[in-house]
Amino acid sequence: MARPSRHPLELRRRAVRMVAEVRDDHPNETAALQTVTDKLGISSRETLRNWVK
């Protein structure tokens, strides 16, 4: 069973929207995820990647 996220739901929603907005400005998905991770202080790109899926 998956562990509940320690990040608030609103942060997760905002992060997913931000990835969608910046994806075209970056050469690949990893770069877009890293940009959003850095801006929002999320623990890792993998965490954000799972939210976007």
Buried (B, 14 or more C-beta within 10 A) or exposed (E): EEEEEEBEEEBBEBBBEBBEEBBEEBEEEEEBBBBBBEEBEBEEBEBBBEBBE
